[in-house]
Amino acid sequence: MRVLTQRTGIPLVTIIYCFLYLTVVPVAGASVQEMIWGDVSNGIKDFNLQVVAVSPDNPEIVYIGSPNAIYKTSDGGKSWDEVLSFRGTGNTINSIAITPLNTKVIYAGTRNGLFRSNDYGIKWEKIFSGIGELKSSILYIAINPVNSENLFIGTGAGLLWTNNGGSDWEKSRDLPSEAVVSFIAIDHSRPQVIYAAADRGLYKSINSGVDWKRIIGTNIPENNTGNEYSTSDQVESEESNGIETKIRGIVIDPADTGTVYVGTSEGLLVAKNGGLTWKMVSSSGLISRDIHHLVISPADQDGVYAATGRGVFRYSRVSGNWLELYNGLTAIDIRFLALVPTIQSRLIQDTNLWAATKKGVFKTVPMVQTSTVSSVEPNVISKNRGMKAEEILSFFADEPSIGEIQKTAIRYAEVHPEKIEGWRKAAAKRAWLPDLKVEYDKDKDWQSSTYFYSNTTQKYTDDDITSGKDWGWSISLTWELGDLIWNTSQTSIDVRSRLMVQLRDDVLNEVTRLYFARRRLQIEMLLSPSEEIKDKTEKALRLQELTADIDALTGFYLSRNLDQINVKVKR
């Protein structure tokens, strides 16, 4: 039997956590729309970054992992050092965890086992190998916030835990041994409550990981936005209806631990009763519902932050809407987020957000730093900042409007409403037309008989052969009068129209997101020109990428118009 050892006192980190929540919450949301991203990848050899971990007692210390290596910064991203490398070994890095009560102890989950460093990443040792390739693959690491010796690891073959820092490991009951466990969340106020995301659904334990119960299956009901549903019957019956979904992240509300948010491939689920009933929150403003990772901060009572393949978004629990945090973020494929109040945050009541992306690592920077973005043309910047919004937008007046882009995209994808209306009119006309059948029949008739007479003096033979031909034409016209009231083809049209409406919405959402992402980047390049050649190049490439993405949805409509504008300018 397992006995969980807990400290009798309340850890200092928990006190700080609660204090920040109470003192910073009221005004944290005010600065959200002013978040500006900065690329802090200088010194990192790999740009395909997968995971980031920020030290809870010193946010200037950050670890970031690519499939090949782990990098560390001690100055908030100004410089990076490679502290662990698996290049050329076939091993890859999946997860990084920092011990909350002893931040010099770092764990790295890899394809070939679990590694630990006791000196801030200087030296590493392998403490878990597993048996078999699946069990050796450590996908996620979670550490008990009040007991540093108590660790949980999600593997390709179930979940394991240790109560002595990795010397001995045990496997949890009631969680399938073949389940791929990719995420683990521990309730900081009640560490015995743990959630684990697997390829078979979401599991919950109320006894420190010994026993588990599945509370979300692999499918969620269709069109369940805003509607609560219980997963108990669904889980028991291995649901066959609904939308198949993958769980990508779990966060527990620090102010109300009964409220749990789950990021899935179909959007954000929330339960306010510890997982008994769930509902899908609104996706209004969320460009991509495929959530890669979730974080929640005690410094922001209202927000839940999501990493997606289309950027970083913040969900407001008050308004129920999503807001894209795009300013300065030149990468859109976001793999992992870390959200921790910084030392400066405790003074200016702001939040610091880190993002591991396919194009490097980014973090939000204080607004005061934006005044030094460019020293090349300070007079131009100050002049532009004094301009009105209408004057700034007038610089792009010759470019196609969002309405023109949307119409072109709909036509190019052949999902315009007129097409559906054409189907319905054709079906209505079809009811007045008869079913025409034309038949032609041709047959041959042949008959023969033989008479034979013979005696000793005379023989007689007579053959009777007759033949003839039969042929004929027939034409028939039939009407189904019931089709004048309801044509069975309308059912097929209804199905196709629903699919077309969904496709049209997807096209419009995507092209709208791309259009305004491109416009925001143009305005940023206009108002805050950078002196760094790398930053200039990245932004120019990003602008070309957005233009190409819009062209792909419109048949090169945007580029053709831009070429015409350039020709006019040259003249």
C-alpha positions in Angstrom: 0.0 0.0 0.0 1.2 3.4 -0.9 1.4 6.2 1.7 1.7 9.8 0.5 4.1 11.8 2.7 3.1 15.5 3.0 4.6 18.3 4.9 2.7 19.7 7.8 3.4 23.3 7.0 2.2 25.2 3.9 5.0 25.6 1.4 6.3 29.1 0.7 5.7 28.7 -3.0 2.0 28.1 -2.2 1.8 31.2 -0.1 3.4 33.3 -2.8 1.0 31.7 -5.4 -2.1 32.6 -3.4 -0.7 36.1 -2.5 -0.1 36.9 -6.1 -3.6 35.7 -7.0 -5.3 38.0 -4.5 -3.2 41.1 -5.1 -2.7 41.0 -8.9 -6.0 39.6 -10.2 -8.1 42.8 -10.3 -6.0 44.6 -12.9 -4.2 41.8 -14.8 -6.8 41.7 -17.6 -6.3 45.4 -18.4 -2.8 44.7 -19.8 -3.7 41.7 -21.9 -4.4 43.6 -25.1 -1.1 45.4 -24.7 1.0 42.1 -24.7 3.8 42.4 -27.2 6.0 39.4 -28.1 9.7 39.4 -28.6 11.8 36.8 -30.2 14.4 35.6 -27.7 15.9 32.7 -29.7 19.4 34.1 -30.0 21.8 31.4 -29.2 19.5 28.4 -29.8 20.6 26.2 -32.6 17.3 24.4 -33.0 14.1 26.3 -33.9 11.7 23.4 -33.8 11.0 23.9 -30.1 8.5 21.6 -28.2 8.4 22.5 -24.5 9.3 25.4 -22.2 9.7 25.5 -18.3 10.1 28.6 -16.2 11.7 28.5 -12.8 9.0 29.3 -10.2 11.3 31.2 -7.9 13.4 33.0 -10.6 11.6 33.6 -13.9 14.8 34.7 -15.5 15.8 31.1 -15.5 14.1 29.2 -18.3 14.6 25.8 -19.9 13.4 25.1 -23.4 13.5 21.8 -25.3 13.8 20.8 -28.9 13.7 17.2 -30.0 17.5 17.2 -29.9 18.5 19.3 -26.9 17.6 21.3 -23.8 18.7 25.0 -23.6 18.9 27.2 -20.5 18.9 30.9 -20.0 19.6 32.7 -16.8 18.9 36.2 -18.1 15.4 36.0 -19.4 16.3 34.9 -22.9 19.1 37.2 -23.7 21.5 34.3 -24.0 21.2 30.5 -24.1 23.4 27.6 -23.2 22.9 24.0 -24.3 22.8 21.9 -21.2 21.6 18.5 -22.6 22.0 17.1 -26.1 20.9 13.9 -27.7 22.0 14.7 -31.3 22.9 11.6 -33.2 21.7 9.2 -30.6 18.1 8.6 -31.8 16.8 9.8 -28.5 14.4 12.8 -28.3 13.1 15.2 -25.6 9.4 15.2 -24.9 9.0 17.0 -21.5 10.8 19.2 -19.0 9.8 19.7 -15.3 11.3 21.8 -12.5 10.8 20.8 -8.9 8.8 23.5 -7.2 10.3 23.2 -3.8 13.9 22.7 -5.0 14.4 24.4 -8.4 17.9 23.2 -8.9 16.4 19.7 -9.6 15.3 19.4 -13.2 13.8 16.4 -15.0 13.8 15.6 -18.7 11.4 13.1 -20.2 12.8 11.5 -23.3 12.1 8.7 -25.8 14.5 6.5 -23.9 13.8 7.2 -20.3 13.7 9.8 -17.6 16.8 12.0 -16.8 17.5 14.2 -13.7 19.8 17.0 -12.9 20.5 18.1 -9.3 22.5 21.2 -10.2 20.4 23.4 -12.5 21.1 21.3 -15.6 24.9 21.0 -15.4 25.0 17.3 -14.9 22.4 14.7 -15.8 21.7 11.1 -14.8 19.2 8.5 -16.1 16.9 7.4 -13.3 14.2 5.5 -15.2 14.5 3.2 -18.3 11.3 1.2 -18.4 10.8 -2.1 -20.1 10.0 -1.9 -23.8 9.9 1.0 -26.2 6.5 2.4 -25.2 7.2 2.4 -21.4 10.6 3.9 -22.0 9.1 6.9 -23.8 8.4 9.6 -21.2 5.8 11.9 -22.6 5.0 14.1 -19.5 6.3 14.7 -16.0 4.4 16.0 -13.0 5.8 16.7 -9.5 3.8 16.8 -6.3 3.9 20.5 -5.2 4.2 19.5 -1.5 6.4 16.4 -1.8 9.4 16.6 -4.2 10.0 12.9 -3.9 6.5 12.1 -5.4 6.7 12.1 -9.2 4.3 11.0 -11.9 5.3 10.1 -15.5 3.1 9.6 -18.5 4.5 7.0 -20.9 3.5 5.3 -24.1 2.3 2.4 -22.0 0.4 3.9 -19.0 1.2 6.1 -16.0 3.8 5.3 -13.3 4.6 7.0 -10.0 7.4 7.1 -7.4 7.4 8.2 -3.8 11.1 8.2 -3.3 12.5 10.4 -6.1 12.7 7.7 -8.7 14.4 4.8 -6.8 11.2 2.7 -7.1 8.3 3.0 -9.5 4.7 1.6 -9.3 2.0 1.5 -11.9 -1.4 3.0 -11.3 -4.5 0.8 -11.2 -7.6 1.2 -13.4 -5.7 3.1 -16.1 -5.0 0.8 -19.1 -1.4 -0.3 -19.4 -1.5 0.3 -23.1 -2.9 3.8 -22.8 -0.7 6.6 -24.1 -0.6 9.2 -21.3 0.5 12.6 -22.7 -0.5 15.1 -19.9 -0.8 15.1 -16.1 -2.2 17.9 -13.9 -2.0 18.0 -10.1 -4.4 20.1 -8.0 -2.1 22.4 -6.0 -4.5 22.8 -3.2 -5.4 19.1 -3.0 -2.4 17.2 -4.4 -4.2 13.9 -4.0 -6.5 15.0 -6.9 -4.8 14.3 -10.2 -6.0 14.4 -13.9 -4.3 12.5 -16.7 -4.9 12.8 -20.4 -4.6 9.7 -22.5 -5.4 8.6 -26.0 -8.5 6.9 -24.5 -9.8 10.0 -22.7 -9.4 11.9 -19.5 -8.8 10.1 -16.2 -9.1 11.3 -12.6 -7.7 10.1 -9.4 -8.7 11.2 -5.9 -6.1 9.1 -4.0 -2.8 10.4 -5.3 -2.8 8.3 -8.4 -3.4 4.8 -7.0 -6.9 4.4 -8.6 -8.3 6.1 -11.6 -11.7 6.7 -13.2 -12.3 7.8 -16.8 -14.4 11.0 -16.9 -14.2 11.9 -20.6 -14.2 9.5 -23.4 -12.7 9.8 -26.9 -15.9 11.3 -28.4 -17.8 14.4 -27.5 -21.4 15.1 -28.5 -21.8 17.1 -31.7 -23.1 20.7 -31.4 -22.6 20.7 -27.6 -21.3 24.3 -27.3 -22.7 25.8 -24.2 -24.7 22.6 -23.3 -23.6 20.5 -20.3 -23.4 16.8 -20.7 -22.4 13.9 -18.5 -19.8 11.5 -19.7 -20.6 8.6 -17.4 -23.0 6.8 -19.7 -20.9 7.8 -22.7 -17.7 6.4 -21.2 -19.4 3.1 -20.1 -20.8 2.4 -23.6 -17.7 3.4 -25.5 -19.6 6.0 -27.4 -19.9 5.6 -31.2 -21.6 8.9 -32.0 -20.2 12.4 -31.7 -16.8 13.9 -32.6 -13.6 12.1 -32.0 -11.3 14.3 -30.0 -7.8 14.3 -28.6 -7.0 15.8 -25.2 -4.0 18.1 -25.4 -3.9 20.0 -22.1 -5.4 20.3 -18.6 -5.5 23.3 -16.2 -7.2 23.7 -12.8 -8.6 27.0 -11.8 -6.4 28.2 -8.9 -9.4 30.1 -7.4 -11.9 27.3 -7.7 -10.2 23.8 -7.9 -13.6 22.3 -8.9 -13.3 24.1 -12.2 -11.2 22.2 -14.7 -10.4 23.3 -18.3 -9.4 20.7 -20.9 -7.9 21.6 -24.3 -8.8 19.3 -27.1 -8.5 19.0 -30.8 -12.0 20.3 -31.1 -11.9 23.2 -28.7 -12.0 24.0 -24.9 -14.1 21.9 -22.5 -14.9 23.1 -19.0 -16.3 21.4 -15.9 -17.3 23.3 -12.8 -17.9 20.2 -10.6 -14.7 18.3 -10.7 -15.4 16.6 -14.0 -19.0 15.3 -13.5 -20.5 17.3 -16.3 -18.7 19.1 -19.2 -19.5 21.7 -21.8 -17.7 23.1 -24.8 -17.1 26.8 -24.4 -17.7 29.2 -27.3 -15.1 29.3 -30.1 -16.0 32.9 -31.0 -12.7 34.5 -31.9 -10.7 31.2 -31.8 -9.3 30.7 -35.3 -8.2 27.2 -34.7 -10.1 24.9 -32.3 -7.1 22.4 -32.4 -5.6 23.4 -29.0 -2.0 22.2 -28.4 -1.5 23.3 -24.8 -3.2 25.3 -22.0 -2.0 27.4 -19.2 -3.7 29.5 -16.5 -2.2 32.1 -14.2 -3.0 33.2 -10.7 -2.3 36.7 -11.9 -5.2 36.6 -14.3 -8.5 35.6 -12.8 -10.3 36.0 -16.1 -8.1 34.4 -18.7 -7.2 30.9 -20.0 -4.4 30.9 -22.5 -4.2 28.4 -25.4 -1.5 27.4 -27.8 -2.8 26.5 -31.3 -1.4 25.9 -34.7 -2.7 29.4 -35.6 -1.3 31.4 -32.8 -1.8 32.2 -29.1 -5.3 32.9 -27.8 -6.8 34.1 -24.5 -10.2 32.9 -23.4 -12.2 35.3 -21.2 -14.3 33.5 -18.7 -16.4 36.6 -18.2 -17.2 37.5 -21.9 -16.9 34.0 -23.2 -14.8 35.2 -26.2 -11.3 34.5 -27.4 -8.7 37.1 -28.2 -5.6 36.5 -30.3 -2.3 37.7 -28.8 -0.5 38.3 -32.0 1.5 41.6 -31.6 5.1 40.8 -32.5 4.6 37.0 -32.7 6.0 36.1 -36.1 5.4 32.3 -35.6 1.9 30.8 -35.7 2.5 27.1 -34.9 2.6 27.3 -31.1 3.6 24.0 -29.4 3.8 24.9 -25.7 3.2 27.8 -23.3 4.5 28.8 -19.9 2.8 31.5 -17.9 4.4 32.8 -14.7 4.3 36.1 -12.9 7.7 37.7 -13.2 9.6 39.8 -10.6 8.6 42.8 -12.6 5.0 41.6 -12.8 4.7 41.7 -9.0 5.4 45.4 -9.2 3.6 46.5 -12.4 0.8 43.9 -12.2 1.5 42.3 -15.5 1.9 38.7 -16.7 4.8 37.2 -18.5 4.1 34.5 -21.2 6.6 32.2 -22.9 5.9 30.3 -26.1 7.8 27.4 -27.7 7.1 27.5 -31.4 8.3 25.9 -34.7 10.3 29.1 -35.3 11.9 29.6 -32.0 11.0 30.9 -28.5 9.1 34.0 -27.8 8.1 35.9 -24.7 5.9 38.9 -23.9 7.9 42.0 -23.1 6.8 45.1 -21.0 5.3 48.0 -23.0 8.1 50.2 -21.8 10.6 48.3 -23.9 8.7 49.0 -27.2 10.0 52.6 -27.3 13.5 51.2 -27.9 12.5 48.8 -30.7 14.1 51.0 -33.3 16.7 53.7 -33.1 17.1 54.1 -36.8 14.1 56.4 -37.4 12.8 57.7 -34.1 11.3 60.7 -35.7 9.4 58.6 -38.1 8.1 56.4 -35.3 6.9 59.4 -33.2 5.3 60.9 -36.3 3.5 57.7 -37.1 2.4 57.3 -33.5 0.7 60.6 -33.7 -1.4 59.7 -36.7 -5.0 58.8 -36.6 -6.1 55.2 -37.3 -7.8 56.3 -40.5 -4.5 57.9 -41.7 -2.6 54.7 -41.0 -5.1 52.5 -42.8 -5.1 54.8 -45.8 -1.6 53.5 -46.6 -3.2 50.3 -47.7 -6.3 51.7 -49.4 -5.3 50.5 -52.8 -5.1 46.9 -51.7 -8.1 44.6 -51.9 -10.6 44.9 -49.1 -11.5 42.1 -46.8 -14.9 41.8 -48.5 -13.3 41.4 -51.9 -10.9 38.8 -50.5 -13.8 36.9 -48.9 -15.9 36.9 -52.1 -13.0 35.7 -54.2 -12.2 32.9 -51.7 -15.8 31.7 -51.7 -15.9 31.7 -55.5 -12.5 29.9 -55.7 -13.6 27.2 -53.3 -16.9 26.9 -55.1 -18.9 27.2 -51.8 -20.9 30.3 -52.6 -24.6 30.3 -51.6 -25.7 30.7 -55.2 -24.5 27.2 -55.9 -26.8 25.7 -53.3 -29.7 27.8 -54.6 -28.9 26.5 -58.0 -29.2 22.9 -56.8 -32.6 23.6 -55.2 -34.0 25.3 -58.4 -32.7 22.4 -60.5 -34.4 19.9 -58.1 -37.7 21.9 -58.3 -37.6 21.9 -62.1 -36.8 18.2 -62.2 -40.1 17.5 -60.5 -42.0 18.8 -63.6 -40.1 16.7 -66.0 -41.4 13.2 -66.7 -39.4 10.0 -66.7 -39.0 9.2 -70.4 -38.6 5.6 -71.5 -38.0 4.5 -75.2 -38.0 0.8 -76.0 -37.4 -1.0 -79.3 -38.1 -4.7 -79.6 -37.0 -7.0 -82.5 -37.5 -10.8 -82.7 -37.2 -13.5 -85.3 -39.7 -16.3 -85.8 -38.6 -19.7 -87.4 -40.6 -23.0 -87.7 -40.0 -26.3 -89.6 -41.7 -29.6 -90.0 -40.9 -32.8 -92.1 -43.1 -35.4 -93.7 -41.5 -38.6 -94.8 -43.3 -41.5 -96.7 -41.6 -44.6 -98.1 -42.5 -48.0 -99.5 -40.8 -50.6 -101.7 -41.5 -48.8 -104.9 -41.6 -45.1 -103.8 -39.9 -42.7 -101.4 -41.3 -39.2 -100.6 -39.8 -36.4 -98.5 -41.5 -33.1 -97.7 -39.9 -30.3 -95.5 -42.1 -27.4 -94.3 -40.0 -24.4 -93.2 -41.5 -21.0 -92.3 -39.7 -17.9 -90.9 -40.7 -14.3 -90.0 -39.6 -11.1 -88.2 -41.4 -9.3 -85.4 -40.4 -5.7 -84.3 -41.9 -2.7 -82.5 -41.4 0.6 -80.8 -42.7 1.9 -77.5 -42.5 5.3 -75.7 -43.7 6.0 -72.2 -43.9 9.2 -70.1 -44.5 9.0 -66.3 -44.7 11.7 -63.7 -44.3 11.5 -59.9 -46.8 14.0 -58.7 -45.6 13.8 -55.2 -42.2 15.2 -56.3 -44.0 18.5 -56.9 -44.5 18.8 -53.2 -41.3 17.2 -51.9 -38.5 15.9 -54.1 -36.4 13.2 -52.5 -33.3 14.8 -54.0 -33.9 17.7 -51.6 -32.6 15.5 -48.7 -29.3 15.0 -50.5 -29.1 18.7 -51.2 -29.7 19.5 -47.5 -26.8 17.2 -46.5 -24.5 18.7 -49.1 -25.6 22.2 -48.2 -24.7 21.7 -44.5 -21.3 20.4 -45.5 -20.8 23.3 -47.9 -21.9 25.9 -45.2 -19.4 24.4 -42.8 -16.7 24.5 -45.5 -17.6 28.1 -46.4 -17.3 29.1 -42.7 -13.9 27.5 -42.5 -12.7 29.2 -45.6 -14.0 32.6 -44.4 -12.5 32.2 -41.0 -9.2 31.2 -42.4 -9.0 33.9 -45.0 -10.2 36.6 -42.5 -7.6 35.6 -40.0 -4.8 35.7 -42.6 -6.0 39.0 -44.0 -5.9 40.8 -40.7 -2.8 39.0 -39.5 -1.1 40.4 -42.6 -2.6 43.9 -42.1 -1.4 44.0 -38.4 2.1 43.0 -39.5 2.1 45.7 -42.1 1.1 48.3 -39.6 3.7 47.0 -37.1 6.4 47.3 -39.8 5.2 50.8 -40.6 5.0 52.1 -37.1 7.9 50.3 -35.5 10.6 49.6 -38.1 13.4 47.5 -36.7 17.1 48.0 -37.1 17.9 44.3 -36.6 18.5 42.6 -40.0 17.2 39.3 -38.6 14.0 40.9 -37.4 13.5 42.7 -40.7 14.0 39.5 -42.7 11.7 37.5 -40.4 8.9 40.0 -40.8 9.4 40.3 -44.6 9.3 36.5 -44.9 6.2 36.4 -42.6 4.5 39.0 -44.8 5.3 36.9 -47.9 4.0 33.8 -46.2 0.7 35.4 -45.3 0.3 36.7 -48.8 1.0 33.2 -50.2 -1.5 31.7 -47.8 -4.2 34.2 -49.0 -3.3 33.5 -52.6 -3.8 29.7 -52.0 -7.4 30.4 -50.9 -8.2 32.9 -53.6 -6.3 31.7 -56.7 -3.6 34.3 -56.5 -6.1 37.1 -56.4 -4.1 39.2 -53.8 -0.8 38.9 -55.6 -2.3 39.9 -59.0 -3.8 43.0 -57.4 -0.6 43.9 -55.7 1.3 43.5 -59.0 -1.2 45.9 -60.7 -0.6 48.4 -57.8 3.1 48.1 -58.3 2.8 48.7 -62.0 0.7 51.9 -61.4 3.3 53.1 -58.9 6.2 52.7 -61.3 4.3 54.6 -64.0 
